[in-house]
Amino acid sequence: MNMEERNQNFIDRDKLYGMIEGDAPSKTELKKILSKALQLNGLTLEEVAVLLRVTDHEDVKAIMEVAKVVKEDIYGKRLVLFAPVYTGNVCVNNCVYCAFRRDNKQIVRKVLDMSEIEEETRILLRDGHKRVLLICGESPRNNIDYICQAIRTTYGVKEGKHQVKRINVELAPMSVEDFRKLKEENIGTYVCFQETYDPVLYKEYHPGNSPKSDFENRLLVMDRAMEGGIDDVGLGVLFGLADYRYEILALMEHANHLERAYGCGPHTISFPRIEPAEGAPLPDCIPHKVSDEDFKKIIAIIRIALPYTGIILSTRENDEMRTELFNYGISQISAGSRTNPGAYSDEAENSGSQFSLGDHRSLEEVISSMIDAGYIPSFCTGCYRKGRVGHDFMDLAKPGLIKQFCLPNAMFSFKEYLYDFASEETRKKGLALIKKMMTDIPDSKHKAKVEKELDAIDEGERDVFF
């Protein structure tokens, strides 16, 4: 690990903006970069900058087709599912794009107590969820002690044979000491969005004297997380705040910084676009709006540039967009989501949401659509529970060894869902898809082992994973 790289500002604004200027690549140059991408070793910052200059429709299509090959080679036909649990919408910050902003008088404020968190969790378990993302506004009421208690409460809920197996958290920056406390609670991935990596624009979008107005404090939060023992971290920007080309290069710089300083890049990158938010002025006039075509392109570019990094797409996007992007890079999605505290137990309460949803379908409706598209919905938490995280995960992922766990574990968790939660129609076509997916396991001994565990699920065995 490079000690000199740690806790150093790695963003050179002028350099990154300079890199997005220039002509589109020639056909020969584009082909060379895409051929390299197919080797599954990623791309350099300079190569990503070249791809971001591509505007020709056929050339963009070529990038997306390579992303499709890379995605299927590494992830196959599986998608991980999760649901967010908003524990509170009280916030001391004043972000101009967010409904939680402190000056917003239009929403009902709430911080869930532990019994309310338990009820939210119980409802998600009844739907079939196994993975949740705990998220809240930044406030003294949501301090590290509250968060740790919320995590323990969520893990402790049991609904028959089912309970949450993995909790990821999306929380405001904290100290190394607090990250050590968080680590003790057996979380999965720590997520924190930079929102925008442009330090000049960042000041405009985060006005006033608030914790979030400190650009560098937020920029270096992942350094503190890793120093505090967090194995997996998740990056993200809110697309629409700055030129998307600059943001993609900055995400690459952040990933490279973590790789150099800690020997392991981000576990995930999230791709939200600005959506309407009650009482937030910016979404009415998005300063750097990202078109659907550009959105598809940048997801494809990140998929081939960082092939082993998970890409998350939330329910901000509509169902048509989400289904299309499954093919070109997305590996995790939220489903059946609500974005205000207490919303799962009281669906009539709409005020207090962080943003507007694009996909309003239930978990089963999302799963049914995924089956129709040939994708295995995965509730797998095997890697986390077996300790295949951080460096260990990447050591298995890069040589392609993680596949021997991922597809079987996806099938196991999906089959459990089909028996315990799905309608007869969804169960029937889901079981047919599992049977079809068995042909993707070439090794006969491994296949026999998978079949044995699938048969055990038929007999009532649960929580099966390799």
KOLTIMI-263519 format. One line per field, with one value per residue (C-alpha): x, y negated, z negated. Coordinates in steps of 0.1 Angstrom, whole numbers, plus 5000, padded with zeros to 4 digits. Each point is the difference from the previous one (the first is absolute). Layout:
// KOLTIMI-263519
c1 <- c(X ...)
c2 <- c(Y ...)
c3 <- c(Z ...)
This chain:
// KOLTIMI-263519
c1 <- c(5000 5012 5000 5008 4968 4978 4978 5012 4978 5002 4977 5017 4971 5018 5016 4967 4982 5029 4997 4964 5009 5012 4989 4981 5023 5005 4985 5034 5006 4966 5004 5034 4985 4970 5022 5020 4967 4991 5031 4981 5029 4983 5011 5022 4987 5013 4981 4968 5004 5003 4968 4981 5007 4980 4968 4993 4971 5016 5032 4979 4983 5033 5010 4967 5004 5035 4985 4973 5027 5021 4969 4988 5036 5004 4965 4980 4962 4996 4990 5002 4969 4997 4977 5008 4988 4999 5004 4995 4996 5012 5032 5023 5012 4983 5007 4981 4990 4987 4966 5017 5017 4996 4982 4973 4968 4978 5007 4992 5031 5006 5027 4989 5003 5012 4965 4992 5032 4991 4966 5015 5024 4972 4980 5030 5006 4964 5006 5031 5028 5033 5022 4993 5017 4996 5000 4991 5006 5030 4989 5012 4968 5015 5035 5022 4983 4966 5012 5017 4968 4980 5023 4997 4962 4998 5022 4980 4966 4987 4970 4995 5032 5011 5021 5022 5034 5018 4998 5017 4999 5000 5010 5016 5038 5013 5033 5023 4989 4963 5009 5016 4967 4981 5024 4991 4963 5008 4989 5006 5008 5003 4986 5005 4994 5023 4970 5024 5038 5001 5011 4987 4966 4999 5000 4970 4979 5009 4995 5004 5020 4992 5020 4994 5013 5036 5010 5032 4986 4975 5026 5023 4972 5009 5036 4987 4976 5028 5022 4972 4999 4971 5007 4976 4991 4976 5005 4974 4992 4967 4999 4988 5020 5031 5011 4996 5033 5019 4981 5009 5037 4999 4984 5028 5025 4983 5001 5037 5008 4984 5018 5034 4995 4982 5005 4963 4977 4962 4977 4972 4992 4964 4985 4971 4988 4983 4963 4972 5001 4974 5012 5034 5005 5028 4980 4977 5030 5027 5032 5018 4972 5011 4980 4989 5025 5029 4989 5002 5034 5016 4987 5015 5033 5003 4991 5030 5023 4994 4987 5000 4982 4963 4978 4968 4968 4972 4963 5006 5000 4969 4995 5008 5033 5010 4992 5020 5030 5001 5017 5027 5015 4975 5006 4979 4966 4976 4964 4967 5017 4986 5022 4983 5003 4972 4986 4999 4977 4980 4997 4975 5027 5017 5014 5037 5014 5035 4991 4974 5001 5000 4993 4970 4997 4999 5029 4982 4991 5036 5010 4974 5014 5035 4991 4984 5032 5020 5016 5004 4990 5025 4996 5034 5021 5025 5031 4994 4992 5030 5024 5005 5001 5025 5033 4989 4970 5021 5026 4972 4982 5029 5011 4963 4998 4971 4977 5000 4982 4979 4977 4992 4994 4977 4980 4998 4988 4976 4985 4994 4982 4979 4988 4994 4987 4992 4966 4994 5006 5033 5011 4993 5020 5028 5006 5002 5026 5021 4998 5012 5028 5014 5014 5024 5019 5025 5018 4981 5011 4991 4967 4992 5007 4977 4972 5003 4995 4972 4983 5005 4981 4971 4999 4998 5037 5006 5029 5021 5032 5035)
c2 <- c(5000 4965 4980 4968 5003 5001 4970 4979 4980 5019 4978 4976 4981 4983 5032 5019 4973 4998 5037 4999 4976 5012 5019 5033 5030 5015 5034 5016 4983 5010 5036 5002 4988 5023 5030 4993 4997 5036 5012 4991 4980 4966 4968 4970 4966 4988 5028 4991 4964 5011 5020 4971 4980 5025 4986 5020 5023 5030 4995 4997 5032 5017 4989 5014 5033 5005 4990 5027 5026 4989 4999 5035 5015 4988 4999 5023 4997 4991 4968 4993 4985 4978 4975 4967 4993 4962 4997 4962 4969 4974 4983 4972 4994 4978 5018 4982 5033 5020 4999 5007 4966 4982 4969 5021 4994 5021 5035 5018 5007 5033 5021 5036 5016 5036 5015 4982 5012 5035 4997 4986 5030 5025 4988 5003 5035 5009 4989 5021 4976 5011 4970 4964 4966 4979 4963 4967 4963 4986 4990 5003 5021 5026 5002 5031 5014 4997 5016 5029 5007 4998 5026 5023 4996 5007 5031 5012 5001 5035 5008 5038 5015 4967 4971 4973 5015 4969 4963 4974 4964 4966 4975 4966 4998 5009 5004 5030 5008 5001 5022 5025 5001 5005 5028 5019 5001 5023 4977 5008 4970 4964 4976 4962 4979 4972 4985 4981 5001 4964 4980 4967 5013 5019 4968 4987 5031 5003 4964 4987 5012 5037 5032 5009 4967 5013 5014 5016 5016 5018 5008 5018 5019 5033 4996 4998 5029 5023 4989 5008 5036 4997 5026 4989 4964 4987 4968 4979 4966 4984 4996 4966 4979 4997 5011 5038 5005 4982 5020 5034 4990 4990 5033 5017 4979 5009 5037 4997 4981 5027 5027 4983 4991 5030 5027 5003 4978 4994 5030 4981 4968 4986 4982 4977 4971 4969 5006 4977 4995 4982 4966 5002 4973 5015 5029 4975 4988 5027 4982 5029 5023 5035 5013 5037 5007 4985 5018 5033 4991 4991 5031 5021 4981 5006 5037 5005 4976 5016 5035 5015 4971 5004 4974 4990 4986 4988 4996 4964 5014 5014 5037 4998 4983 5024 5030 4988 4991 5035 5010 4974 4999 4999 5027 4988 4984 4989 5013 4991 4969 4972 4969 4986 5013 5023 5003 5039 5002 4969 4998 4972 4977 4984 4968 5002 5019 4991 5001 5012 5036 5011 5037 5006 5038 5024 5024 5029 4979 4991 5036 5012 4975 5012 5036 4991 4983 5031 4987 5018 4978 5005 4994 5016 4989 5028 4980 4977 5028 5021 4971 4996 4962 4972 5014 5036 4994 4983 5028 5024 4978 4989 5036 5009 5024 4981 5015 5034 4983 4973 5019 5029 4976 4979 5031 5012 4967 4996 5034 4993 4968 5019 5026 4976 4968 5002 5004 5033 4983 4985 5032 5021 4978 4994 5037 5005 4973 5016 5033 4982 4983 5034 5004 4971 5021 5019 5020 5033 5004 4964 5003 5031 4981 4972 5024 5016 4967 4990 5033 4992 4968 5020 5020 4969 4991 4962 4976 5021 4985 5008)
c3 <- c(5000 5009 4968 5018 5021 4969 4991 5029 5023 5033 5021 5025 5014 5028 5011 5002 5018 5024 5007 5013 5027 5034 5030 5000 5006 5034 5008 4995 4966 4988 5011 4982 4967 5003 5008 4968 4980 5011 4981 4968 4985 5001 5016 4991 4992 5034 5019 4981 5010 5037 4997 4984 5032 5021 5013 5033 4995 5015 4979 4968 5010 5003 4965 4986 5018 4984 4967 5005 5006 4970 4977 5010 4998 4964 4986 5023 5000 4963 4982 4963 4984 4969 4984 4982 4965 4993 4962 5000 5022 4975 5013 4991 5036 5026 5033 5027 5018 4970 4983 4966 5001 4967 5015 5015 4982 5023 4986 4968 4981 4982 4984 4995 4966 4997 4999 5033 5016 4989 5017 5032 5000 4993 5030 5023 4988 5007 5036 5003 4996 4983 5007 4988 5003 4969 5009 4983 4999 4982 4965 4963 4997 5024 4983 4999 4969 5016 5033 4981 4981 5033 5016 4970 5000 5037 4998 4970 5017 5009 5021 5000 5015 5014 4989 5016 5009 5012 4990 5021 4988 5017 4974 4996 4996 4966 4980 5001 4965 5010 5030 4976 4981 5032 5010 4968 5011 5029 5028 5036 5022 4988 5026 5002 5031 5008 5018 5023 5002 5013 4969 5015 5008 4967 4981 5019 4994 4963 4987 4965 4970 4998 4997 5037 5013 4993 5034 4989 4969 5022 5026 4975 4982 5016 4988 4964 5006 5012 4972 4976 5013 5025 5027 5028 5009 5026 5020 5019 5015 5007 5037 5011 4977 5022 5035 4999 5018 4972 4974 5017 5001 4964 4990 5018 4981 4967 5008 5010 4968 4978 5020 4996 4963 4987 5026 5007 5020 4995 4996 5017 5019 5000 5030 4989 5021 4985 4996 4987 4963 4979 4988 5018 5026 5022 5016 5017 5021 5002 5008 5018 5010 5012 5029 5002 5027 4981 4969 5017 5015 4966 4983 5028 4997 4963 5004 5024 4981 4966 5009 4965 4983 4994 5016 4982 5015 4978 5005 5011 5035 5017 5006 5037 4995 4972 5020 5029 4979 4985 5032 5000 4965 4971 4974 4970 4998 4974 5003 4984 4985 4978 4993 4969 4964 4990 5035 5002 4970 5010 5038 4997 4986 5030 4985 4990 5030 5011 5037 5025 5011 5037 4993 4978 5005 4971 4993 5017 5030 5004 4996 5025 5026 4993 5006 5033 5010 4991 4968 4967 4971 4972 4962 4994 4970 5002 5007 4971 4976 5011 4998 5037 4998 5008 5012 4997 5023 5027 4997 5010 5025 5022 5009 5005 4970 4984 5026 4983 4971 5016 5024 4976 4971 5022 5009 4964 4986 5030 4996 4963 5010 5025 4975 4971 5016 5037 5016 5019 5034 4989 4983 5031 5024 4974 4995 5038 5001 4973 5019 5031 4981 4989 5035 4992 4975 5021 4973 4993 4964 4992 5018 4979 4968 5011 5009 4966 4982 5023 4992 4963 5005 5015 4968 4978 4994 4998 4999 5024 5013 5010)
